[in-house]
Amino acid sequence: MILPHIEPAELEALDLAAIEALAVEMAQLAGAQIAASLGRTLAVRYKMLDAAEEAVYRDPVSEIDQSVERLIRDQLSERFPDHGIIGEEDEPVRVGASDFVWIIDPVDGTTNFVNGYPLFAASIGVAYRGRPVVGAVWCSTSHALRSGVYHARSGGLLAFDQQPIAGVDRKAVRRRIVGLPRVPAGAEIGFEARQSGSAAIECAFVAAGLLAGARFDAPNAWDVAGGIPLLEAAKATVLTKAPDGEWADFAGFGPVDAPGPAWRRPLAIGDRTVAEALSRLTLA
């Protein structure tokens, strides 16, 4: 669904700077909780078990996912009590009653996290009438070789821990990297494939110029809501696959109604040439 165009003057009147500041604060709090838990034995449950005798364990949820989301929800309810909240781990609140909806993934890359593999993130996106306008993504590592928060708002600059950053020109690098599990056999796109296990990290890394692009075949809104504003601030292209099978520029998640955004569509990101090349790949 194409969302109504939002004029720059309307966005300016929304005080997105204050919302971005809170999103950064919440991402920093989430990162601090995640970092403090490293090395502990964590309680882990799994969302999806099949009915067979041997259960297939998918989508782990740690106690940290749950505690981080509760912390963020409590802070948001105090600071913006009229805003809606959608999180990966708990039921939506006030969705449909506000133009603003916070979309939270408390730990993106939980499988990495519970295994001690140090690539994971906390992602906070804010949608206005279904369109992501603010993003803050705490990453366990970064272009600065340390943890920190990538953040941006519509009409603003891409920043890392409150410092504006510009993507590094890597045109001289002959073999760039894209976020894919693999390049399909027989396809020659001029890139090597890597997959981090976190869509939020890959969005942030494309925005910062560490990855040339990435593709996600079935992301949830909370996987990418925090990353899309980063990409837009970096002038990257975000393509999505419509139900008719055609790829087009991402325009938003559509109407956000309870119980949550009915959105789970493929995305291809990067500069336009890279995003279009990734969108054409047939992935098994």
Phi and psi restraints in degrees (value plus and minus 20) as a CYANA .aco file:
   2 ILE   PHI    -106.7   -66.7
   2 ILE   PSI     105.8   145.8
   3 LEU   PHI    -102.2   -62.2
   3 LEU   PSI     135.3   175.3
   4 PRO   PHI     -79.2   -39.2
   4 PRO   PSI     122.6   162.6
   5 HIS   PHI     -83.8   -43.8
   5 HIS   PSI     116.5   156.5
   6 ILE   PHI    -126.3   -86.3
   6 ILE   PSI      97.5   137.5
   7 GLU   PHI     -89.0   -49.0
   7 GLU   PSI     125.6   165.6
   8 PRO   PHI     -73.8   -33.8
   8 PRO   PSI     -58.5   -18.5
   9 ALA   PHI     -82.9   -42.9
   9 ALA   PSI     -55.8   -15.8
  10 GLU   PHI     -87.0   -47.0
  10 GLU   PSI     -61.7   -21.7
  11 LEU   PHI     -84.0   -44.0
  11 LEU   PSI     -59.9   -19.9
  12 GLU   PHI     -81.6   -41.6
  12 GLU   PSI     -54.6   -14.6
  13 ALA   PHI     -94.6   -54.6
  13 ALA   PSI     -29.2    10.8
  14 LEU   PHI    -107.3   -67.3
  14 LEU   PSI     -25.0    15.0
  15 ASP   PHI      36.1    76.1
  15 ASP   PSI      34.0    74.0
  16 LEU   PHI     -86.3   -46.3
  16 LEU   PSI     -42.9    -2.9
  17 ALA   PHI     -81.1   -41.1
  17 ALA   PSI     -61.2   -21.2
  18 ALA   PHI     -87.4   -47.4
  18 ALA   PSI     -58.5   -18.5
  19 ILE   PHI     -87.9   -47.9
  19 ILE   PSI     -61.3   -21.3
  20 GLU   PHI     -81.1   -41.1
  20 GLU   PSI     -62.7   -22.7
  21 ALA   PHI     -79.6   -39.6
  21 ALA   PSI     -61.7   -21.7
  22 LEU   PHI     -90.0   -50.0
  22 LEU   PSI     -59.0   -19.0
  23 ALA   PHI     -80.4   -40.4
  23 ALA   PSI     -62.2   -22.2
  24 VAL   PHI     -83.0   -43.0
  24 VAL   PSI     -63.8   -23.8
  25 GLU   PHI     -79.7   -39.7
  25 GLU   PSI     -63.8   -23.8
  26 MET   PHI     -86.8   -46.8
  26 MET   PSI     -59.5   -19.5
  27 ALA   PHI     -84.4   -44.4
  27 ALA   PSI     -58.4   -18.4
  28 GLN   PHI     -85.5   -45.5
  28 GLN   PSI     -61.9   -21.9
  29 LEU   PHI     -81.8   -41.8
  29 LEU   PSI     -63.3   -23.3
  30 ALA   PHI     -81.1   -41.1
  30 ALA   PSI     -66.1   -26.1
  31 GLY   PHI     -80.7   -40.7
  31 GLY   PSI     -59.1   -19.1
  32 ALA   PHI     -84.5   -44.5
  32 ALA   PSI     -60.6   -20.6
  33 GLN   PHI     -86.0   -46.0
  33 GLN   PSI     -62.3   -22.3
  34 ILE   PHI     -82.1   -42.1
  34 ILE   PSI     -67.6   -27.6
  35 ALA   PHI     -83.4   -43.4
  35 ALA   PSI     -57.9   -17.9
  36 ALA   PHI     -87.4   -47.4
  36 ALA   PSI     -42.3    -2.3
  37 SER   PHI    -107.7   -67.7
  37 SER   PSI     -30.6     9.4
  38 LEU   PHI     -81.8   -41.8
  38 LEU   PSI     117.7   157.7
  39 GLY   PHI      70.5   110.5
  39 GLY   PSI     -30.4     9.6
  40 ARG   PHI    -107.0   -67.0
  40 ARG   PSI     137.6   177.6
  41 THR   PHI    -102.2   -62.2
  41 THR   PSI     102.5   142.5
  42 LEU   PHI    -125.8   -85.8
  42 LEU   PSI     125.3   165.3
  43 ALA   PHI     -98.4   -58.4
  43 ALA   PSI     108.8   148.8
  44 VAL   PHI    -149.3  -109.3
  44 VAL   PSI     113.9   153.9
  45 ARG   PHI    -141.8  -101.8
  45 ARG   PSI     150.6   190.6
  46 TYR   PHI    -145.9  -105.9
  46 TYR   PSI     117.9   157.9
  47 LYS   PHI     -94.6   -54.6
  47 LYS   PSI     -56.2   -16.2
  48 MET   PHI    -145.6  -105.6
  48 MET   PSI      98.2   138.2
  49 LEU   PHI    -144.4  -104.4
  49 LEU   PSI     114.0   154.0
  50 ASP   PHI    -102.2   -62.2
  50 ASP   PSI     153.0   193.0
  51 ALA   PHI    -106.0   -66.0
  51 ALA   PSI     -22.1    17.9
  52 ALA   PHI     -90.6   -50.6
  52 ALA   PSI     147.1   187.1
  53 GLU   PHI     -80.7   -40.7
  53 GLU   PSI     -61.9   -21.9
  54 GLU   PHI    -114.6   -74.6
  54 GLU   PSI      86.0   126.0
  55 ALA   PHI     -87.6   -47.6
  55 ALA   PSI     122.5   162.5
  56 VAL   PHI    -118.0   -78.0
  56 VAL   PSI      97.6   137.6
  57 TYR   PHI    -110.1   -70.1
  57 TYR   PSI     100.0   140.0
  58 ARG   PHI    -153.6  -113.6
  58 ARG   PSI     139.7   179.7
  59 ASP   PHI      31.8    71.8
  59 ASP   PSI      47.8    87.8
  60 PRO   PHI     -86.2   -46.2
  60 PRO   PSI     126.8   166.8
  61 VAL   PHI    -148.9  -108.9
  61 VAL   PSI      98.3   138.3
  62 SER   PHI    -112.8   -72.8
  62 SER   PSI     146.3   186.3
  63 GLU   PHI     -80.8   -40.8
  63 GLU   PSI     -45.4    -5.4
  64 ILE   PHI     -91.9   -51.9
  64 ILE   PSI     -60.9   -20.9
  65 ASP   PHI     -70.9   -30.9
  65 ASP   PSI     -67.9   -27.9
  66 GLN   PHI     -90.4   -50.4
  66 GLN   PSI     -62.8   -22.8
  67 SER   PHI     -89.9   -49.9
  67 SER   PSI     -57.0   -17.0
  68 VAL   PHI     -85.1   -45.1
  68 VAL   PSI     -64.5   -24.5
  69 GLU   PHI     -84.5   -44.5
  69 GLU   PSI     -59.6   -19.6
  70 ARG   PHI     -81.7   -41.7
  70 ARG   PSI     -62.4   -22.4
  71 LEU   PHI     -79.8   -39.8
  71 LEU   PSI     -67.6   -27.6
  72 ILE   PHI     -84.8   -44.8
  72 ILE   PSI     -63.6   -23.6
  73 ARG   PHI     -80.5   -40.5
  73 ARG   PSI     -62.5   -22.5
  74 ASP   PHI     -82.3   -42.3
  74 ASP   PSI     -64.1   -24.1
  75 GLN   PHI     -84.9   -44.9
  75 GLN   PSI     -62.8   -22.8
  76 LEU   PHI     -85.9   -45.9
  76 LEU   PSI     -60.8   -20.8
  77 SER   PHI     -84.1   -44.1
  77 SER   PSI     -48.6    -8.6
  78 GLU   PHI     -99.7   -59.7
  78 GLU   PSI     -60.9   -20.9
  79 ARG   PHI    -108.0   -68.0
  79 ARG   PSI     -57.7   -17.7
  80 PHE   PHI    -151.9  -111.9
  80 PHE   PSI      53.2    93.2
  81 PRO   PHI     -85.6   -45.6
  81 PRO   PSI     -35.7     4.3
  82 ASP   PHI    -116.5   -76.5
  82 ASP   PSI     -23.3    16.7
  83 HIS   PHI    -102.8   -62.8
  83 HIS   PSI     126.8   166.8
  84 GLY   PHI     -97.9   -57.9
  84 GLY   PSI     138.0   178.0
  85 ILE   PHI    -157.6  -117.6
  85 ILE   PSI     109.0   149.0
  86 ILE   PHI    -143.9  -103.9
  86 ILE   PSI     105.4   145.4
  87 GLY   PHI    -146.7  -106.7
  87 GLY   PSI     139.7   179.7
  88 GLU   PHI     -88.2   -48.2
  88 GLU   PSI     -49.8    -9.8
  89 GLU   PHI    -122.9   -82.9
  89 GLU   PSI     -29.7    10.3
  90 ASP   PHI    -161.4  -121.4
  90 ASP   PSI     154.6   194.6
  91 GLU   PHI     -93.0   -53.0
  91 GLU   PSI     126.5   166.5
  92 PRO   PHI     -83.5   -43.5
  92 PRO   PSI     131.3   171.3
  93 VAL   PHI    -151.2  -111.2
  93 VAL   PSI     124.0   164.0
  94 ARG   PHI      33.7    73.7
  94 ARG   PSI       0.5    40.5
  95 VAL   PHI     -96.1   -56.1
  95 VAL   PSI     112.5   152.5
  96 GLY   PHI      74.4   114.4
  96 GLY   PSI     -34.6     5.4
  97 ALA   PHI    -119.8   -79.8
  97 ALA   PSI     -25.5    14.5
  98 SER   PHI    -160.3  -120.3
  98 SER   PSI     129.7   169.7
  99 ASP   PHI     -89.7   -49.7
  99 ASP   PSI     -44.8    -4.8
 100 PHE   PHI    -119.5   -79.5
 100 PHE   PSI     111.5   151.5
 101 VAL   PHI    -153.4  -113.4
 101 VAL   PSI     104.8   144.8
 102 TRP   PHI    -106.8   -66.8
 102 TRP   PSI     110.9   150.9
 103 ILE   PHI    -140.5  -100.5
 103 ILE   PSI      94.4   134.4
 104 ILE   PHI    -138.0   -98.0
 104 ILE   PSI     112.6   152.6
 105 ASP   PHI    -140.3  -100.3
 105 ASP   PSI      81.5   121.5
 106 PRO   PHI     -84.2   -44.2
 106 PRO   PSI     -56.1   -16.1
 107 VAL   PHI    -160.4  -120.4
 107 VAL   PSI      87.0   127.0
 108 ASP   PHI    -117.4   -77.4
 108 ASP   PSI     101.5   141.5
 109 GLY   PHI      79.3   119.3
 109 GLY   PSI      18.8    58.8
 110 THR   PHI     -83.0   -43.0
 110 THR   PSI     -55.7   -15.7
 111 THR   PHI     -80.3   -40.3
 111 THR   PSI     -63.3   -23.3
 112 ASN   PHI     -79.0   -39.0
 112 ASN   PSI     -67.5   -27.5
 113 PHE   PHI     -79.8   -39.8
 113 PHE   PSI     -69.4   -29.4
 114 VAL   PHI     -90.9   -50.9
 114 VAL   PSI     -38.4     1.6
 115 ASN   PHI    -113.1   -73.1
 115 ASN   PSI     -21.7    18.3
 116 GLY   PHI      57.3    97.3
 116 GLY   PSI      -6.0    34.0
 117 TYR   PHI    -104.9   -64.9
 117 TYR   PSI      97.9   137.9
 118 PRO   PHI    -102.4   -62.4
 118 PRO   PSI      32.8    72.8
 119 LEU   PHI    -152.7  -112.7
 119 LEU   PSI      80.4   120.4
 120 PHE   PHI    -178.3  -138.3
 120 PHE   PSI     148.7   188.7
 121 ALA   PHI    -168.5  -128.5
 121 ALA   PSI     145.9   185.9
 122 ALA   PHI    -142.6  -102.6
 122 ALA   PSI     104.6   144.6
 123 SER   PHI    -138.3   -98.3
 123 SER   PSI     110.0   150.0
 124 ILE   PHI    -148.0  -108.0
 124 ILE   PSI      98.1   138.1
 125 GLY   PHI    -138.4   -98.4
 125 GLY   PSI     129.5   169.5
 126 VAL   PHI    -144.2  -104.2
 126 VAL   PSI     101.8   141.8
 127 ALA   PHI    -123.8   -83.8
 127 ALA   PSI     118.9   158.9
 128 TYR   PHI    -134.3   -94.3
 128 TYR   PSI      94.6   134.6
 129 ARG   PHI      33.1    73.1
 129 ARG   PSI      19.6    59.6
 130 GLY   PHI      68.6   108.6
 130 GLY   PSI     -25.4    14.6
 131 ARG   PHI    -127.5   -87.5
 131 ARG   PSI     105.0   145.0
 132 PRO   PHI     -83.5   -43.5
 132 PRO   PSI     104.7   144.7
 133 VAL   PHI    -142.2  -102.2
 133 VAL   PSI     -35.3     4.7
 134 VAL   PHI    -159.6  -119.6
 134 VAL   PSI     118.8   158.8
 135 GLY   PHI    -161.3  -121.3
 135 GLY   PSI     121.8   161.8
 136 ALA   PHI    -161.6  -121.6
 136 ALA   PSI      99.5   139.5
 137 VAL   PHI    -145.7  -105.7
 137 VAL   PSI      89.5   129.5
 138 TRP   PHI     -98.2   -58.2
 138 TRP   PSI     105.9   145.9
 139 CYS   PHI    -136.3   -96.3
 139 CYS   PSI     122.1   162.1
 140 SER   PHI     -88.0   -48.0
 140 SER   PSI     -40.6    -0.6
 141 THR   PHI    -167.0  -127.0
 141 THR   PSI     152.3   192.3
 142 SER   PHI    -180.0  -140.0
 142 SER   PSI    -195.7  -155.7
 143 HIS   PHI     -81.8   -41.8
 143 HIS   PSI     -42.5    -2.5
 144 ALA   PHI    -111.2   -71.2
 144 ALA   PSI     -13.3    26.7
 145 LEU   PHI      38.2    78.2
 145 LEU   PSI      17.4    57.4
 146 ARG   PHI    -173.8  -133.8
 146 ARG   PSI     145.9   185.9
 147 SER   PHI     -93.0   -53.0
 147 SER   PSI     137.2   177.2
 148 GLY   PHI     151.6   191.6
 148 GLY   PSI     159.8   199.8
 149 VAL   PHI    -133.1   -93.1
 149 VAL   PSI      99.8   139.8
 150 TYR   PHI    -104.5   -64.5
 150 TYR   PSI     116.6   156.6
 151 HIS   PHI    -172.7  -132.7
 151 HIS   PSI     138.0   178.0
 152 ALA   PHI    -187.8  -147.8
 152 ALA   PSI     141.6   181.6
 153 ARG   PHI    -155.3  -115.3
 153 ARG   PSI     139.5   179.5
 154 SER   PHI     -76.6   -36.6
 154 SER   PSI     109.8   149.8
 155 GLY   PHI      63.5   103.5
 155 GLY   PSI     -22.2    17.8
 156 GLY   PHI    -128.1   -88.1
 156 GLY   PSI    -191.4  -151.4
 157 LEU   PHI    -120.6   -80.6
 157 LEU   PSI     133.5   173.5
 158 LEU   PHI     -91.2   -51.2
 158 LEU   PSI     113.1   153.1
 159 ALA   PHI    -156.0  -116.0
 159 ALA   PSI     140.4   180.4
 160 PHE   PHI    -152.5  -112.5
 160 PHE   PSI      95.8   135.8
 161 ASP   PHI      30.1    70.1
 161 ASP   PSI      31.6    71.6
 162 GLN   PHI      51.3    91.3
 162 GLN   PSI     -15.9    24.1
 163 GLN   PHI    -130.4   -90.4
 163 GLN   PSI     101.4   141.4
 164 PRO   PHI     -77.8   -37.8
 164 PRO   PSI     121.2   161.2
 165 ILE   PHI    -149.3  -109.3
 165 ILE   PSI     132.0   172.0
 166 ALA   PHI    -137.1   -97.1
 166 ALA   PSI     122.9   162.9
 167 GLY   PHI     -82.5   -42.5
 167 GLY   PSI     120.9   160.9
 168 VAL   PHI     -99.6   -59.6
 168 VAL   PSI     116.5   156.5
 169 ASP   PHI     -95.5   -55.5
 169 ASP   PSI      89.9   129.9
 170 ARG   PHI    -134.6   -94.6
 170 ARG   PSI       9.8    49.8
 171 LYS   PHI     -82.8   -42.8
 171 LYS   PSI     -45.4    -5.4
 172 ALA   PHI     -97.1   -57.1
 172 ALA   PSI     -34.1     5.9
 173 VAL   PHI     -96.0   -56.0
 173 VAL   PSI     102.3   142.3
 174 ARG   PHI     -99.1   -59.1
 174 ARG   PSI     -42.1    -2.1
 175 ARG   PHI    -152.2  -112.2
 175 ARG   PSI      67.0   107.0
 176 ARG   PHI     -95.6   -55.6
 176 ARG   PSI     150.0   190.0
 177 ILE   PHI    -134.6   -94.6
 177 ILE   PSI     119.5   159.5
 178 VAL   PHI    -144.4  -104.4
 178 VAL   PSI     133.1   173.1
 179 GLY   PHI    -101.4   -61.4
 179 GLY   PSI      74.4   114.4
 180 LEU   PHI    -166.1  -126.1
 180 LEU   PSI     131.1   171.1
 181 PRO   PHI     -84.9   -44.9
 181 PRO   PSI     -51.5   -11.5
 182 ARG   PHI    -193.0  -153.0
 182 ARG   PSI     140.3   180.3
 183 VAL   PHI    -106.7   -66.7
 183 VAL   PSI     106.0   146.0
 184 PRO   PHI     -76.2   -36.2
 184 PRO   PSI     125.5   165.5
 185 ALA   PHI     -76.1   -36.1
 185 ALA   PSI     112.9   152.9
 186 GLY   PHI      67.4   107.4
 186 GLY   PSI     -29.3    10.7
 187 ALA   PHI    -115.4   -75.4
 187 ALA   PSI     111.0   151.0
 188 GLU   PHI    -140.6  -100.6
 188 GLU   PSI      82.1   122.1
 189 ILE   PHI    -130.7   -90.7
 189 ILE   PSI     -20.3    19.7
 190 GLY   PHI      62.0   102.0
 190 GLY   PSI      -4.4    35.6
 191 PHE   PHI    -152.0  -112.0
 191 PHE   PSI     136.2   176.2
 192 GLU   PHI    -117.7   -77.7
 192 GLU   PSI     129.1   169.1
 193 ALA   PHI    -119.6   -79.6
 193 ALA   PSI     117.8   157.8
 194 ARG   PHI    -160.6  -120.6
 194 ARG   PSI     130.5   170.5
 195 GLN   PHI    -155.9  -115.9
 195 GLN   PSI     105.8   145.8
 196 SER   PHI    -105.9   -65.9
 196 SER   PSI     -44.3    -4.3
 197 GLY   PHI      71.0   111.0
 197 GLY   PSI     -15.2    24.8
 198 SER   PHI    -161.1  -121.1
 198 SER   PSI      94.0   134.0
 199 ALA   PHI     -84.6   -44.6
 199 ALA   PSI     -55.7   -15.7
 200 ALA   PHI     -83.1   -43.1
 200 ALA   PSI     -63.7   -23.7
 201 ILE   PHI     -82.1   -42.1
 201 ILE   PSI     -63.0   -23.0
 202 GLU   PHI     -87.2   -47.2
 202 GLU   PSI     -55.9   -15.9
 203 CYS   PHI     -81.4   -41.4
 203 CYS   PSI     -66.8   -26.8
 204 ALA   PHI     -83.2   -43.2
 204 ALA   PSI     -60.0   -20.0
 205 PHE   PHI     -91.2   -51.2
 205 PHE   PSI     -53.3   -13.3
 206 VAL   PHI     -86.8   -46.8
 206 VAL   PSI     -64.5   -24.5
 207 ALA   PHI     -78.5   -38.5
 207 ALA   PSI     -60.1   -20.1
 208 ALA   PHI    -103.5   -63.5
 208 ALA   PSI     -24.5    15.5
 209 GLY   PHI      67.4   107.4
 209 GLY   PSI     -10.3    29.7
 210 LEU   PHI     -99.1   -59.1
 210 LEU   PSI     -54.1   -14.1
 211 LEU   PHI    -132.3   -92.3
 211 LEU   PSI     125.1   165.1
 212 ALA   PHI     -95.2   -55.2
 212 ALA   PSI     -46.4    -6.4
 213 GLY   PHI    -198.5  -158.5
 213 GLY   PSI     159.1   199.1
 214 ALA   PHI    -181.3  -141.3
 214 ALA   PSI     139.6   179.6
 215 ARG   PHI    -157.2  -117.2
 215 ARG   PSI     118.6   158.6
 216 PHE   PHI    -146.0  -106.0
 216 PHE   PSI     106.0   146.0
 217 ASP   PHI    -109.6   -69.6
 217 ASP   PSI     -44.6    -4.6
 218 ALA   PHI    -169.9  -129.9
 218 ALA   PSI      36.3    76.3
 219 PRO   PHI     -94.4   -54.4
 219 PRO   PSI     129.1   169.1
 220 ASN   PHI    -102.6   -62.6
 220 ASN   PSI     143.0   183.0
 221 ALA   PHI     -78.1   -38.1
 221 ALA   PSI     -60.2   -20.2
 222 TRP   PHI     -89.8   -49.8
 222 TRP   PSI     -38.8     1.2
 223 ASP   PHI     -88.9   -48.9
 223 ASP   PSI     -51.2   -11.2
 224 VAL   PHI    -145.3  -105.3
 224 VAL   PSI     -26.8    13.2
 225 ALA   PHI     -81.8   -41.8
 225 ALA   PSI     -56.1   -16.1
 226 GLY   PHI     -95.9   -55.9
 226 GLY   PSI     -46.9    -6.9
 227 GLY   PHI    -104.4   -64.4
 227 GLY   PSI     -48.8    -8.8
 228 ILE   PHI     -81.8   -41.8
 228 ILE   PSI     -64.0   -24.0
 229 PRO   PHI     -81.6   -41.6
 229 PRO   PSI     -51.3   -11.3
 230 LEU   PHI     -83.6   -43.6
 230 LEU   PSI     -64.6   -24.6
 231 LEU   PHI     -83.8   -43.8
 231 LEU   PSI     -62.3   -22.3
 232 GLU   PHI     -85.8   -45.8
 232 GLU   PSI     -57.8   -17.8
 233 ALA   PHI     -85.1   -45.1
 233 ALA   PSI     -50.8   -10.8
 234 ALA   PHI    -106.8   -66.8
 234 ALA   PSI     -14.2    25.8
 235 LYS   PHI      44.1    84.1
 235 LYS   PSI       8.1    48.1
 236 ALA   PHI    -101.8   -61.8
 236 ALA   PSI     141.6   181.6
 237 THR   PHI    -114.3   -74.3
 237 THR   PSI     116.8   156.8
 238 VAL   PHI    -142.3  -102.3
 238 VAL   PSI      92.5   132.5
 239 LEU   PHI    -127.0   -87.0
 239 LEU   PSI     126.2   166.2
 240 THR   PHI    -152.0  -112.0
 240 THR   PSI     132.0   172.0
 241 LYS   PHI    -115.0   -75.0
 241 LYS   PSI      99.4   139.4
 242 ALA   PHI     -96.3   -56.3
 242 ALA   PSI     144.4   184.4
 243 PRO   PHI     -77.0   -37.0
 243 PRO   PSI     -45.3    -5.3
 244 ASP   PHI    -100.8   -60.8
 244 ASP   PSI     -18.3    21.7
 245 GLY   PHI      71.5   111.5
 245 GLY   PSI     -25.5    14.5
 246 GLU   PHI    -109.1   -69.1
 246 GLU   PSI     124.5   164.5
 247 TRP   PHI    -112.0   -72.0
 247 TRP   PSI     120.6   160.6
 248 ALA   PHI    -171.1  -131.1
 248 ALA   PSI     146.3   186.3
 249 ASP   PHI     -80.8   -40.8
 249 ASP   PSI     116.0   156.0
 250 PHE   PHI     -83.8   -43.8
 250 PHE   PSI     111.8   151.8
 251 ALA   PHI    -139.6   -99.6
 251 ALA   PSI     -25.3    14.7
 252 GLY   PHI     120.9   160.9
 252 GLY   PSI     154.9   194.9
 253 PHE   PHI    -105.5   -65.5
 253 PHE   PSI     -25.4    14.6
 254 GLY   PHI      65.1   105.1
 254 GLY   PSI    -196.5  -156.5
 255 PRO   PHI     -78.2   -38.2
 255 PRO   PSI     113.7   153.7
 256 VAL   PHI    -121.9   -81.9
 256 VAL   PSI      82.7   122.7
 257 ASP   PHI    -142.3  -102.3
 257 ASP   PSI     135.3   175.3
 258 ALA   PHI     -79.4   -39.4
 258 ALA   PSI     124.3   164.3
 259 PRO   PHI    -105.5   -65.5
 259 PRO   PSI     -15.5    24.5
 260 GLY   PHI     142.9   182.9
 260 GLY   PSI     154.8   194.8
 261 PRO   PHI     -91.1   -51.1
 261 PRO   PSI     102.2   142.2
 262 ALA   PHI    -102.5   -62.5
 262 ALA   PSI      52.4    92.4
 263 TRP   PHI    -162.6  -122.6
 263 TRP   PSI     106.6   146.6
 264 ARG   PHI    -180.2  -140.2
 264 ARG   PSI      61.5   101.5
 265 ARG   PHI    -142.5  -102.5
 265 ARG   PSI     131.6   171.6
 266 PRO   PHI     -80.4   -40.4
 266 PRO   PSI     126.2   166.2
 267 LEU   PHI    -148.5  -108.5
 267 LEU   PSI     125.3   165.3
 268 ALA   PHI    -148.9  -108.9
 268 ALA   PSI     110.5   150.5
 269 ILE   PHI    -152.2  -112.2
 269 ILE   PSI     135.0   175.0
 270 GLY   PHI     124.9   164.9
 270 GLY   PSI    -187.4  -147.4
 271 ASP   PHI     -88.7   -48.7
 271 ASP   PSI     149.0   189.0
 272 ARG   PHI     -79.5   -39.5
 272 ARG   PSI     -59.9   -19.9
 273 THR   PHI     -83.0   -43.0
 273 THR   PSI     -64.7   -24.7
 274 VAL   PHI     -87.9   -47.9
 274 VAL   PSI     -66.6   -26.6
 275 ALA   PHI     -79.4   -39.4
 275 ALA   PSI     -61.9   -21.9
 276 GLU   PHI     -87.6   -47.6
 276 GLU   PSI     -57.9   -17.9
 277 ALA   PHI     -83.3   -43.3
 277 ALA   PSI     -61.6   -21.6
 278 LEU   PHI     -88.3   -48.3
 278 LEU   PSI     -54.7   -14.7
 279 SER   PHI     -86.4   -46.4
 279 SER   PSI     -45.9    -5.9
 280 ARG   PHI    -102.2   -62.2
 280 ARG   PSI     -32.1     7.9
 281 LEU   PHI     -89.7   -49.7
 281 LEU   PSI     123.7   163.7
 282 THR   PHI    -120.1   -80.1
 282 THR   PSI      90.9   130.9
 283 LEU   PHI    -124.0   -84.0
 283 LEU   PSI     112.1   152.1
